[in-house]
C-alpha cells in the first residue's frame, strides 16, 4: 500500500533561508556542533587522499571516531565521501574501496548498517534520503553500484551485486499538478526493497521500490525487477520474469 512521506532534506534546504554554515553542516555531519564539524573537516582533509599502506593505516586510526560504531579490521580506501557518519555502523573486517559514498542523511532514519566481512566496491554509492540501508554479513557490492533509499533497503547475508546494479527504494512522485515541479510534489513509498540471503544480482540489474527478492534467487544482467520474486528462481528481462527454478531439472521447470 502506497504511503506518503515527507520531503527529503535536500528539498527542505532549498526552501529555507539558512546560512552557508548551517546548510553545509546539515548536509555533511548532521549536527549543530562546530567542534564536530572541525573534527570532520580536519580528518577528511589530512587523511582522505593519503595513498598506499600509510593511508590505510592512518584512516584505520582516525576514521572510526567519525562513525557511530566501527568494528575491528575495517579497511577504508581513499577519497571516501561521508555524510552523517554518526549514523553509520560498520562491523568487523569489512572493506570500503576507493571513492565509496556513504550518505546516511536524514532526521529520523536509522542510517547505514554494514555487517561483518562486507565488501563495498570502488565508486559504489549508499545514499539515504530519510531512508535506511542494511547490508548483511558477507555481502559483496561490486564497483559502481547505487543503492538509494528514501524508505529502506535491506540485504540478507551472502548477497552479491555485480557491477552497476541500481536499487531505488522510494523515488515515486506525484505528477498530476502541472503547475508545480515534480520534485516538489508529494513522494510515496511502496515499502522499500528487501533481499533475502544468498541472492545474486548480475551486472546492471535494476530493482524498484516495493520489491522483495527471495533467498537463493538470481537476477540476470540488465534485468529490471518491478515485482517481487520467490526463493530459488532465475529471473531475466525488463520487466524481469522467472525462467527457471534452481534445483529443478530443466524438463521439470515450472517457468
Buried (B, 14 or more C-beta within 10 A) or exposed (E): EEEEBEBBBEBEBEEEEEEEEEEBBBBBBBBEEEEBBEBBEEBBEEBBEBEEEEBBEBBBEBBBEBBBEBBEEBBBBBBBBBBBBBBBBBBBBBBBBBBBBBBBBBEEBBBBBBBBBBBBBBBBBBBBBBBBBBBBBBBBBBBBBBBBBBBBBBBBBBBBBBBBBBBBBBBBEEEEEEEEEEEBBEBBBBBBBBBBBBBBBBBBBBBBBBBBBBBBBBBBBBBBBBEEBBBBBBBBBEEBBBEBBEEEEEEEBEE
